[in-house]
């Protein structure tokens, strides 16, 4: 089933890669680089799912942005990150994501997680 996706990624190449892969089956409603932009776009666009990097440009991390969004909205999140240290992963898991995938992105794994989100 096609989903409306918000991509929150500060690496332009990674963002474009995700957009190219996802646009085959899903609608990309936006691609932003900061947590602040993610919060604004989530509220305005109400995506079905967000794919969020943990390290972002700006003052907020991806985890902080998700926490802020979750104060008012329930949007499934898939973290897509280069971080794999236990402390960072534990903080991400506290936000109850639909999944956490590491870079480079395994598109099969990403699509599998997306398929599990209603």
The first five atom37 places (N, CA, C, CB, O) and aatype in JSON, in Angstrom:
{
  "aatype": [20, 20, 20, 20, 20, 20, 20, 20, 20, 20, 20, 20, 20, 20, 20, 20, 20, 20, 20, 20, 20, 20, 20, 20, 20, 20, 20, 20, 20, 20, 20, 20, 20, 20, 20, 20, 20, 20, 20, 20, 20, 20, 20, 20, 20, 20, 20, 20, 20, 20, 20, 20, 20, 20, 20, 20, 20, 20, 20, 20, 20, 20, 20, 20, 20, 20, 20, 20, 20, 20, 20, 20, 20, 20, 20, 20, 20, 20, 20, 20, 20, 20, 20, 20, 20, 20, 20, 20, 20, 20, 20, 20, 20, 20, 20, 20, 20, 20, 20, 20, 20, 20, 20, 20, 20, 20, 20, 20, 20, 20, 20, 20, 20, 20, 20, 20, 20, 20],
  "atom_mask": [
    [1, 1, 1, 1, 1],
    [1, 1, 1, 1, 1],
    [1, 1, 1, 1, 1],
    [1, 1, 1, 1, 1],
    [1, 1, 1, 1, 1],
    [1, 1, 1, 1, 1],
    [1, 1, 1, 1, 1],
    [1, 1, 1, 1, 1],
    [1, 1, 1, 1, 1],
    [1, 1, 1, 1, 1],
    [1, 1, 1, 1, 1],
    [1, 1, 1, 1, 1],
    [1, 1, 1, 1, 1],
    [1, 1, 1, 1, 1],
    [1, 1, 1, 1, 1],
    [1, 1, 1, 1, 1],
    [1, 1, 1, 1, 1],
    [1, 1, 1, 1, 1],
    [1, 1, 1, 1, 1],
    [1, 1, 1, 1, 1],
    [1, 1, 1, 1, 1],
    [1, 1, 1, 1, 1],
    [1, 1, 1, 1, 1],
    [1, 1, 1, 1, 1],
    [1, 1, 1, 1, 1],
    [1, 1, 1, 1, 1],
    [1, 1, 1, 1, 1],
    [1, 1, 1, 1, 1],
    [1, 1, 1, 1, 1],
    [1, 1, 1, 1, 1],
    [1, 1, 1, 1, 1],
    [1, 1, 1, 1, 1],
    [1, 1, 1, 1, 1],
    [1, 1, 1, 1, 1],
    [1, 1, 1, 1, 1],
    [1, 1, 1, 1, 1],
    [1, 1, 1, 1, 1],
    [1, 1, 1, 1, 1],
    [1, 1, 1, 1, 1],
    [1, 1, 1, 1, 1],
    [1, 1, 1, 1, 1],
    [1, 1, 1, 1, 1],
    [1, 1, 1, 1, 1],
    [1, 1, 1, 1, 1],
    [1, 1, 1, 1, 1],
    [1, 1, 1, 1, 1],
    [1, 1, 1, 1, 1],
    [1, 1, 1, 1, 1],
    [1, 1, 1, 1, 1],
    [1, 1, 1, 1, 1],
    [1, 1, 1, 1, 1],
    [1, 1, 1, 1, 1],
    [1, 1, 1, 1, 1],
    [1, 1, 1, 1, 1],
    [1, 1, 1, 1, 1],
    [1, 1, 1, 1, 1],
    [1, 1, 1, 1, 1],
    [1, 1, 1, 1, 1],
    [1, 1, 1, 1, 1],
    [1, 1, 1, 1, 1],
    [1, 1, 1, 1, 1],
    [1, 1, 1, 1, 1],
    [1, 1, 1, 1, 1],
    [1, 1, 1, 1, 1],
    [1, 1, 1, 1, 1],
    [1, 1, 1, 1, 1],
    [1, 1, 1, 1, 1],
    [1, 1, 1, 1, 1],
    [1, 1, 1, 1, 1],
    [1, 1, 1, 1, 1],
    [1, 1, 1, 1, 1],
    [1, 1, 1, 1, 1],
    [1, 1, 1, 1, 1],
    [1, 1, 1, 1, 1],
    [1, 1, 1, 1, 1],
    [1, 1, 1, 1, 1],
    [1, 1, 1, 1, 1],
    [1, 1, 1, 1, 1],
    [1, 1, 1, 1, 1],
    [1, 1, 1, 1, 1],
    [1, 1, 1, 1, 1],
    [1, 1, 1, 1, 1],
    [1, 1, 1, 1, 1],
    [1, 1, 1, 1, 1],
    [1, 1, 1, 1, 1],
    [1, 1, 1, 1, 1],
    [1, 1, 1, 1, 1],
    [1, 1, 1, 1, 1],
    [1, 1, 1, 1, 1],
    [1, 1, 1, 1, 1],
    [1, 1, 1, 1, 1],
    [1, 1, 1, 1, 1],
    [1, 1, 1, 1, 1],
    [1, 1, 1, 1, 1],
    [1, 1, 1, 1, 1],
    [1, 1, 1, 1, 1],
    [1, 1, 1, 1, 1],
    [1, 1, 1, 1, 1],
    [1, 1, 1, 1, 1],
    [1, 1, 1, 1, 1],
    [1, 1, 1, 1, 1],
    [1, 1, 1, 1, 1],
    [1, 1, 1, 1, 1],
    [1, 1, 1, 1, 1],
    [1, 1, 1, 1, 1],
    [1, 1, 1, 1, 1],
    [1, 1, 1, 1, 1],
    [1, 1, 1, 1, 1],
    [1, 1, 1, 1, 1],
    [1, 1, 1, 1, 1],
    [1, 1, 1, 1, 1],
    [1, 1, 1, 1, 1],
    [1, 1, 1, 1, 1],
    [1, 1, 1, 1, 1],
    [1, 1, 1, 1, 1],
    [1, 1, 1, 1, 1],
    [1, 1, 1, 1, 1],
    [1, 1, 1, 1, 1]
  ],
  "atom_positions": [
    [[0.83, -1.18, 0.0], [0.0, 0.0, 0.0], [0.89, 1.25, 0.0], [-0.95, -0.01, 1.22], [1.87, 1.34, 0.74]],
    [[0.54, 2.18, -0.81], [1.3, 3.41, -0.94], [1.13, 4.27, 0.32], [0.85, 4.19, -2.19], [0.04, 4.38, 0.88]],
    [[2.22, 4.88, 0.74], [2.2, 5.73, 1.93], [2.71, 7.13, 1.59], [3.05, 5.12, 3.06], [3.49, 7.31, 0.65]],
    [[2.26, 8.1, 2.35], [2.76, 9.48, 2.24], [3.95, 9.59, 3.18], [1.63, 10.55, 2.59], [3.8, 9.43, 4.39]],
    [[5.14, 9.86, 2.62], [6.39, 9.77, 3.37], [7.05, 11.14, 3.51], [7.35, 8.79, 2.69], [7.14, 11.9, 2.54]],
    [[7.51, 11.44, 4.71], [8.36, 12.61, 4.97], [9.75, 12.09, 5.25], [7.81, 13.48, 6.16], [9.94, 11.26, 6.13]],
    [[10.73, 12.58, 4.49], [12.12, 12.21, 4.69], [12.82, 13.33, 5.46], [12.83, 11.94, 3.32], [12.75, 14.5, 5.07]],
    [[13.49, 12.96, 6.54], [14.22, 13.93, 7.37], [15.68, 13.46, 7.37], [13.63, 14.03, 8.86], [16.06, 12.57, 8.13]],
    [[16.48, 14.07, 6.5], [17.85, 13.61, 6.25], [18.71, 14.8, 5.86], [17.88, 12.52, 5.13], [18.36, 15.53, 4.93]],
    [[19.83, 15.0, 6.57], [20.68, 16.16, 6.27], [21.74, 15.89, 5.22], [21.35, 16.62, 7.53], [22.41, 16.82, 4.75]],
    [[21.92, 14.65, 4.83], [22.86, 14.29, 3.77], [22.11, 14.29, 2.44], [23.53, 12.89, 4.04], [21.23, 13.46, 2.22]],
    [[22.45, 15.22, 1.57], [21.71, 15.39, 0.31], [21.72, 14.12, -0.53], [22.31, 16.53, -0.5], [20.69, 13.76, -1.1]],
    [[22.85, 13.45, -0.62], [22.93, 12.23, -1.43], [22.04, 11.14, -0.84], [24.38, 11.74, -1.53], [21.32, 10.46, -1.58]],
    [[22.09, 10.95, 0.47], [21.24, 9.95, 1.11], [19.77, 10.29, 0.93], [21.58, 9.83, 2.6], [18.95, 9.4, 0.7]],
    [[19.42, 11.56, 1.04], [18.04, 11.99, 0.87], [17.56, 11.71, -0.56], [17.91, 13.49, 1.18], [16.46, 11.18, -0.75]],
    [[18.37, 12.05, -1.53], [17.99, 11.81, -2.93], [17.86, 10.31, -3.21], [19.03, 12.42, -3.89], [16.96, 9.9, -3.93]],
    [[18.74, 9.52, -2.64], [18.68, 8.06, -2.81], [17.35, 7.53, -2.26], [19.88, 7.37, -2.1], [16.68, 6.74, -2.92]],
    [[16.98, 7.96, -1.05], [15.73, 7.53, -0.46], [14.54, 7.98, -1.3], [15.6, 8.06, 0.96], [13.6, 7.21, -1.52]],
    [[14.58, 9.22, -1.76], [13.49, 9.74, -2.58], [13.32, 8.93, -3.86], [13.72, 11.21, -2.91], [12.2, 8.57, -4.24]],
    [[14.42, 8.65, -4.53], [14.36, 7.89, -5.78], [13.81, 6.49, -5.56], [15.74, 7.8, -6.43], [13.0, 6.01, -6.34]],
    [[14.25, 5.84, -4.49], [13.77, 4.5, -4.19], [12.3, 4.51, -3.8], [14.6, 3.87, -3.08], [11.51, 3.7, -4.3]],
    [[11.93, 5.41, -2.91], [10.58, 5.4, -2.37], [9.52, 5.88, -3.34], [10.53, 6.24, -1.14], [8.37, 5.43, -3.28]],
    [[9.87, 6.79, -4.25], [8.85, 7.36, -5.14], [8.25, 6.33, -6.1], [9.44, 8.51, -5.94], [7.23, 6.6, -6.72]],
    [[8.87, 5.18, -6.22], [8.33, 4.13, -7.08], [7.0, 3.63, -6.53], [9.33, 2.95, -7.21], [6.07, 3.36, -7.29]],
    [[6.9, 3.5, -5.19], [5.68, 2.96, -4.57], [4.97, 3.94, -3.65], [6.03, 1.73, -3.79], [3.82, 3.7, -3.27]],
    [[5.62, 5.03, -3.28], [5.07, 5.91, -2.26], [5.09, 7.36, -2.73], [5.85, 5.76, -0.94], [5.76, 7.69, -3.71]],
    [[4.36, 8.21, -2.02], [4.33, 9.64, -2.31], [5.23, 10.36, -1.32], [2.86, 10.19, -2.25], [5.0, 10.29, -0.11]],
    [[6.24, 11.04, -1.81], [7.13, 11.82, -0.96], [6.48, 13.19, -0.76], [8.57, 11.96, -1.6], [6.34, 13.95, -1.71]],
    [[6.08, 13.49, 0.48], [5.43, 14.78, 0.71], [6.43, 15.87, 1.07], [4.4, 14.65, 1.82], [6.09, 17.05, 1.12]],
    [[7.68, 15.47, 1.33], [8.71, 16.44, 1.64], [10.0, 15.77, 2.02], [8.25, 17.35, 2.75], [10.04, 14.6, 2.42]],
    [[11.08, 16.54, 1.89], [12.41, 16.1, 2.31], [13.06, 17.31, 2.97], [13.28, 15.55, 1.09], [13.3, 18.33, 2.32]],
    [[13.34, 17.19, 4.26], [13.89, 18.3, 5.02], [15.19, 17.9, 5.7], [12.87, 18.79, 6.06], [15.5, 16.71, 5.82]],
    [[15.96, 18.91, 6.16], [17.3, 18.66, 6.69], [17.45, 18.93, 8.18], [18.29, 19.48, 5.96], [18.47, 18.58, 8.77]],
    [[16.46, 19.54, 8.8], [16.59, 19.89, 10.22], [15.4, 19.34, 11.01], [16.7, 21.42, 10.4], [14.34, 19.06, 10.46]],
    [[15.61, 19.21, 12.31], [14.53, 18.78, 13.18], [13.4, 19.79, 13.23], [15.06, 18.53, 14.56], [12.23, 19.43, 13.3]],
    [[13.77, 21.06, 13.2], [12.77, 22.12, 13.23], [11.86, 22.04, 12.0], [13.46, 23.5, 13.31], [10.64, 22.17, 12.1]],
    [[12.48, 21.82, 10.82], [11.69, 21.66, 9.59], [10.83, 20.4, 9.66], [12.61, 21.61, 8.36], [9.71, 20.38, 9.16]],
    [[11.35, 19.35, 10.27], [10.61, 18.1, 10.4], [9.34, 18.31, 11.22], [11.48, 17.01, 11.04], [8.27, 17.82, 10.85]],
    [[9.47, 19.02, 12.33], [8.31, 19.29, 13.18], [7.26, 20.07, 12.39], [8.73, 20.07, 14.45], [6.08, 19.71, 12.38]],
    [[7.69, 21.13, 11.72], [6.75, 21.97, 10.96], [6.08, 21.17, 9.84], [7.47, 23.19, 10.37], [4.87, 21.27, 9.64]],
    [[6.86, 20.38, 9.11], [6.32, 19.62, 7.99], [5.4, 18.49, 8.47], [7.46, 19.05, 7.15], [4.41, 18.18, 7.81]],
    [[5.73, 17.88, 9.59], [4.87, 16.82, 10.13], [3.5, 17.37, 10.5], [5.53, 16.15, 11.35], [2.47, 16.76, 10.22]],
    [[3.49, 18.53, 11.14], [2.23, 19.15, 11.54], [1.43, 19.58, 10.31], [2.49, 20.36, 12.46], [0.22, 19.37, 10.25]],
    [[2.1, 20.19, 9.34], [1.41, 20.69, 8.15], [0.99, 19.57, 7.19], [2.29, 21.67, 7.42], [-0.1, 19.61, 6.62]],
    [[1.86, 18.58, 7.02], [1.62, 17.57, 5.99], [1.0, 16.27, 6.46], [2.87, 17.27, 5.33], [0.47, 15.51, 5.65]],
    [[1.06, 16.01, 7.76], [0.49, 14.77, 8.32], [0.86, 13.52, 7.51], [-1.01, 14.89, 8.4], [-0.02, 12.85, 6.97]],
    [[2.17, 13.22, 7.43], [2.58, 12.04, 6.66], [2.12, 10.74, 7.32], [4.1, 12.02, 6.51], [1.81, 10.71, 8.51]],
    [[2.07, 9.68, 6.54], [1.75, 8.36, 7.07], [2.94, 7.76, 7.81], [1.31, 7.42, 5.94], [2.77, 6.96, 8.72]],
    [[4.14, 8.17, 7.4], [5.37, 7.66, 8.0], [6.49, 8.68, 7.78], [5.76, 6.27, 7.41], [6.49, 9.41, 6.79]],
    [[7.43, 8.71, 8.71], [8.61, 9.56, 8.56], [9.85, 8.68, 8.59], [8.67, 10.65, 9.67], [9.95, 7.76, 9.4]],
    [[10.78, 8.97, 7.71], [12.09, 8.32, 7.73], [13.06, 9.39, 8.22], [12.51, 7.73, 6.3], [13.24, 10.41, 7.56]],
    [[13.67, 9.14, 9.38], [14.4, 10.18, 10.09], [15.84, 9.76, 10.39], [13.69, 10.54, 11.39], [16.08, 8.7, 10.97]],
    [[16.78, 10.61, 10.0], [18.17, 10.43, 10.4], [18.3, 10.93, 11.84], [19.17, 11.2, 9.43], [17.55, 11.81, 12.25]],
    [[19.21, 10.39, 12.59], [19.38, 10.81, 13.98], [20.18, 12.11, 14.06], [20.08, 9.72, 14.8], [19.83, 13.0, 14.84]],
    [[21.24, 12.22, 13.28], [22.04, 13.45, 13.27], [21.53, 14.34, 12.14], [23.58, 13.13, 13.09], [21.48, 13.93, 10.98]],
    [[21.14, 15.56, 12.5], [20.59, 16.49, 11.53], [21.28, 17.84, 11.62], [19.09, 16.65, 11.74], [21.97, 18.13, 12.6]],
    [[21.09, 18.66, 10.62], [21.52, 20.06, 10.7], [20.58, 20.76, 11.67], [21.51, 20.76, 9.29], [19.47, 20.28, 11.92]],
    [[21.01, 21.89, 12.21], [20.16, 22.63, 13.14], [20.39, 22.2, 14.57], [18.71, 22.45, 12.77], [21.3, 21.42, 14.87]],
    [[19.56, 22.71, 15.45], [19.73, 22.5, 16.88], [19.18, 21.17, 17.38], [19.08, 23.61, 17.63], [19.64, 20.67, 18.41]],
    [[18.22, 20.6, 16.68], [17.57, 19.37, 17.14], [18.15, 18.13, 16.47], [16.07, 19.43, 16.87], [18.51, 18.16, 15.29]],
    [[18.24, 17.06, 17.23], [18.56, 15.76, 16.64], [17.26, 15.18, 16.08], [19.22, 14.79, 17.69], [16.18, 15.7, 16.34]],
    [[17.38, 14.11, 15.33], [16.2, 13.44, 14.84], [15.34, 12.89, 15.97], [16.59, 12.31, 13.9], [14.12, 12.93, 15.92]],
    [[16.0, 12.38, 17.0], [15.28, 11.85, 18.16], [14.49, 12.96, 18.85], [16.27, 11.18, 19.15], [13.33, 12.77, 19.22]],
    [[15.12, 14.12, 19.04], [14.43, 15.25, 19.67], [13.25, 15.71, 18.82], [15.41, 16.42, 19.89], [12.19, 16.05, 19.36]],
    [[13.42, 15.72, 17.51], [12.32, 16.11, 16.62], [11.16, 15.14, 16.74], [12.81, 16.17, 15.16], [10.0, 15.56, 16.81]],
    [[11.46, 13.86, 16.77], [10.4, 12.86, 16.9], [9.67, 13.03, 18.23], [10.98, 11.43, 16.79], [8.44, 12.96, 18.28]],
    [[10.41, 13.26, 19.29], [9.77, 13.48, 20.6], [8.83, 14.69, 20.55], [10.85, 13.7, 21.71], [7.72, 14.64, 21.07]],
    [[9.28, 15.76, 19.92], [8.46, 16.97, 19.8], [7.2, 16.69, 18.98], [9.27, 18.12, 19.15], [6.1, 17.1, 19.37]],
    [[7.34, 16.0, 17.87], [6.19, 15.67, 17.02], [5.21, 14.79, 17.79], [6.66, 14.95, 15.73], [4.0, 14.97, 17.68]],
    [[5.73, 13.85, 18.55], [4.88, 12.91, 19.28], [4.11, 13.57, 20.43], [5.72, 11.77, 19.82], [3.23, 12.94, 21.03]],
    [[4.43, 14.83, 20.75], [3.64, 15.54, 21.76], [2.21, 15.77, 21.27], [4.3, 16.89, 22.11], [1.29, 15.87, 22.07]],
    [[2.04, 15.86, 19.94], [0.71, 16.16, 19.39], [0.25, 15.16, 18.32], [0.71, 17.53, 18.8], [-0.95, 15.06, 18.06]],
    [[1.17, 14.43, 17.71], [0.81, 13.54, 16.6], [1.38, 12.14, 16.83], [1.32, 14.1, 15.27], [2.41, 11.97, 17.48]],
    [[0.7, 11.16, 16.28], [1.2, 9.8, 16.31], [1.52, 9.41, 14.87], [0.17, 8.81, 16.97], [0.64, 8.97, 14.13]],
    [[2.77, 9.56, 14.5], [3.23, 9.23, 13.15], [4.31, 8.18, 13.29], [3.75, 10.5, 12.38], [5.29, 8.39, 14.01]],
    [[4.16, 7.05, 12.61], [5.22, 6.03, 12.66], [6.55, 6.59, 12.13], [4.8, 4.79, 11.85], [6.58, 7.37, 11.18]],
    [[7.63, 6.17, 12.77], [8.97, 6.64, 12.42], [9.88, 5.46, 12.14], [9.55, 7.53, 13.54], [9.88, 4.45, 12.86]],
    [[10.66, 5.6, 11.09], [11.75, 4.67, 10.82], [13.03, 5.5, 10.89], [11.59, 3.93, 9.4], [13.22, 6.43, 10.11]],
    [[13.9, 5.16, 11.82], [15.19, 5.85, 11.88], [16.12, 5.22, 10.85], [15.81, 5.77, 13.31], [16.17, 4.0, 10.7]],
    [[16.84, 6.08, 10.17], [17.82, 5.65, 9.17], [19.12, 6.37, 9.54], [17.35, 5.99, 7.67], [19.22, 7.58, 9.35]],
    [[20.09, 5.65, 10.06], [21.23, 6.31, 10.67], [22.54, 5.58, 10.46], [20.99, 6.48, 12.13], [22.57, 4.37, 10.23]],
    [[23.62, 6.32, 10.54], [24.95, 5.74, 10.49], [25.4, 5.33, 11.9], [25.96, 6.73, 9.87], [26.37, 4.58, 12.06]],
    [[24.69, 5.82, 12.91], [25.03, 5.49, 14.3], [24.58, 4.07, 14.62], [24.39, 6.49, 15.28], [23.48, 3.66, 14.26]],
    [[25.45, 3.32, 15.29], [25.03, 2.0, 15.74], [25.53, 1.72, 17.17], [25.55, 0.93, 14.79], [25.55, 0.58, 17.62]],
    [[25.93, 2.8, 17.87], [26.35, 2.6, 19.26], [25.12, 2.39, 20.14], [27.19, 3.82, 19.78], [24.06, 2.95, 19.87]],
    [[25.26, 1.59, 21.15], [24.14, 1.17, 22.0], [23.43, 2.36, 22.64], [24.63, 0.23, 23.08], [22.2, 2.35, 22.72]],
    [[24.16, 3.36, 23.09], [23.53, 4.51, 23.74], [22.59, 5.26, 22.81], [24.59, 5.46, 24.25], [21.48, 5.61, 23.2]],
    [[23.03, 5.49, 21.59], [22.2, 6.2, 20.61], [20.98, 5.35, 20.23], [23.01, 6.55, 19.35], [19.86, 5.86, 20.15]],
    [[21.2, 4.09, 20.0], [20.1, 3.19, 19.63], [19.09, 3.11, 20.77], [20.64, 1.79, 19.28], [17.88, 3.1, 20.53]],
    [[19.57, 3.03, 22.02], [18.65, 3.0, 23.17], [17.79, 4.25, 23.23], [19.45, 2.85, 24.49], [16.58, 4.16, 23.48]],
    [[18.39, 5.43, 22.99], [17.62, 6.69, 22.99], [16.58, 6.68, 21.87], [18.56, 7.9, 22.83], [15.45, 7.12, 22.06]],
    [[16.97, 6.19, 20.71], [16.03, 6.11, 19.59], [14.88, 5.15, 19.92], [16.75, 5.65, 18.29], [13.72, 5.44, 19.63]],
    [[15.21, 4.02, 20.52], [14.18, 3.02, 20.85], [13.18, 3.53, 21.89], [14.85, 1.75, 21.38], [12.05, 3.04, 21.95]],
    [[13.58, 4.51, 22.69], [12.66, 5.09, 23.67], [11.47, 5.77, 22.99], [13.39, 6.1, 24.55], [10.42, 5.95, 23.62]],
    [[11.61, 6.15, 21.73], [10.51, 6.8, 21.0], [9.63, 5.79, 20.27], [11.07, 7.8, 20.0], [8.75, 6.19, 19.51]],
    [[9.85, 4.5, 20.49], [9.04, 3.42, 19.91], [8.94, 3.52, 18.38], [7.65, 3.45, 20.51], [7.85, 3.61, 17.84]],
    [[10.1, 3.49, 17.7], [10.04, 3.56, 16.24], [9.51, 2.27, 15.62], [11.43, 3.86, 15.68], [9.53, 1.21, 16.25]],
    [[9.02, 2.39, 14.39], [8.59, 1.2, 13.64], [9.8, 0.38, 13.24], [7.77, 1.61, 12.39], [9.69, -0.83, 13.0]],
    [[10.97, 1.04, 13.15], [12.19, 0.34, 12.82], [13.39, 1.27, 12.88], [12.08, -0.28, 11.45], [13.26, 2.49, 12.86]],
    [[14.56, 0.65, 12.94], [15.82, 1.38, 12.89], [16.69, 0.65, 11.88], [16.52, 1.47, 14.31], [16.99, -0.54, 12.04]],
    [[17.1, 1.36, 10.83], [17.98, 0.76, 9.84], [19.26, 1.58, 9.76], [17.3, 0.67, 8.45], [19.24, 2.8, 9.94]],
    [[20.36, 0.91, 9.49], [21.64, 1.61, 9.41], [22.01, 1.86, 7.95], [22.74, 0.8, 10.11], [21.57, 1.17, 7.03]],
    [[22.83, 2.89, 7.8], [23.35, 3.23, 6.47], [24.59, 2.41, 6.21], [23.66, 4.76, 6.36], [25.33, 2.12, 7.15]],
    [[24.86, 2.01, 4.99], [24.03, 2.27, 3.82], [22.71, 1.5, 3.91], [24.77, 1.88, 2.53], [22.65, 0.4, 4.45]],
    [[21.67, 2.12, 3.38], [20.31, 1.6, 3.51], [20.13, 0.31, 2.72], [19.3, 2.64, 3.04], [20.46, 0.22, 1.54]],
    [[19.59, -0.67, 3.41], [19.16, -1.91, 2.77], [17.71, -1.66, 2.35], [19.3, -3.19, 3.75], [16.81, -1.68, 3.19]],
    [[17.48, -1.43, 1.06], [16.14, -1.05, 0.6], [15.13, -2.17, 0.83], [16.18, -0.69, -0.88], [13.95, -1.89, 1.03]],
    [[15.56, -3.4, 0.8], [14.66, -4.51, 1.08], [14.16, -4.44, 2.52], [15.35, -5.83, 0.83], [12.97, -4.66, 2.77]],
    [[15.05, -4.15, 3.44], [14.68, -4.02, 4.85], [13.76, -2.82, 5.04], [15.94, -3.88, 5.73], [12.78, -2.9, 5.78]],
    [[14.06, -1.7, 4.39], [13.22, -0.52, 4.48], [11.81, -0.83, 3.98], [13.83, 0.64, 3.68], [10.83, -0.47, 4.64]],
    [[11.7, -1.48, 2.86], [10.38, -1.8, 2.3], [9.63, -2.79, 3.2], [10.52, -2.38, 0.89], [8.41, -2.71, 3.33]],
    [[10.36, -3.73, 3.81], [9.74, -4.68, 4.72], [9.12, -3.95, 5.92], [10.78, -5.71, 5.2], [8.0, -4.26, 6.33]],
    [[9.86, -2.99, 6.48], [9.34, -2.24, 7.61], [8.14, -1.39, 7.18], [10.44, -1.34, 8.22], [7.13, -1.33, 7.89]],
    [[8.25, -0.74, 6.03], [7.14, 0.07, 5.53], [5.88, -0.77, 5.35], [7.53, 0.72, 4.2], [4.77, -0.3, 5.64]],
    [[6.04, -1.99, 4.89], [4.88, -2.86, 4.65], [4.18, -3.24, 5.96], [5.32, -4.13, 3.91], [3.0, -3.57, 5.94]],
    [[4.89, -3.19, 7.08], [4.29, -3.53, 8.38], [3.51, -2.38, 9.0], [5.37, -3.97, 9.33], [2.77, -2.58, 9.96]],
    [[3.69, -1.17, 8.46], [3.01, 0.01, 9.0], [1.63, 0.12, 8.35], [3.86, 1.31, 8.75], [1.52, 0.18, 7.12]],
    [[0.57, 0.14, 9.17], [-0.79, 0.22, 8.59], [-1.05, 1.55, 7.89], [-1.84, 0.02, 9.68], [-2.14, 1.76, 7.36]]
  ]
}
